[in-house]
Amino acid sequence: MAWWKRGRKGPGRGPSDGPNMAVDQRAVRKHLADFAASRRGVEAYVEPPTNVTATTVILIAHDGEWTRRAAGTRQSAFDLAASLGVPVYDVLQTGYPNRMREWNSRQRKKG
């Protein structure tokens, strides 16, 4: 078998990374739902795709702790975030909240 055929996904599955990546919506939803349920003041921000990532949803808690997961399309990202019952924003219109930057700074200082 040629090296370029090794590790290919089965039929119907997209690439494992990049803007057109296949997304396991069930796993993404579970992770984000667990995060939202275990923290307070959670808000969702939809991030646009880049050359190397798909559209993503980032959840940010009241203290700035955050998590990010690929969501596939822009519409599925907004639908997913809305289904969690948290406010949803387009990061291109709102930017990131300061509490996220502050949390990142605290984490860098810890270790």
DATAJO-V400744 format. One record per residue. D_LAST is the distance of its C-alpha to the last C-alpha in Angstrom with 1 decimal. Layout:
d_last
D_LAST
D_LAST
This chain:
d_last
45.3
43.9
40.2
40.0
41.4
38.8
36.3
38.2
37.8
40.9
43.3
42.3
38.6
36.9
34.2
30.8
29.0
30.0
31.8
34.5
32.4
33.7
31.7
31.9
32.6
32.8
29.2
27.9
29.8
28.7
25.0
25.5
27.9
25.6
22.8
25.5
27.0
24.0
22.8
24.9
25.7
25.0
26.3
26.8
26.7
28.7
27.5
30.1
30.3
29.3
30.7
28.0
27.3
29.6
29.8
26.8
26.2
23.0
22.8
21.0
21.0
21.8
18.3
17.3
15.7
17.4
18.7
21.0
23.9
26.8
30.0
32.8
35.0
34.6
37.1
35.5
32.2
33.9
35.9
33.0
31.1
34.3
35.0
31.9
33.5
30.8
31.5
31.2
30.8
31.2
28.1
30.6
32.5
29.8
26.6
23.2
22.8
20.7
18.9
17.2
16.0
14.9
12.9
11.2
10.5
9.1
6.7
5.7
5.6
3.7
0.0
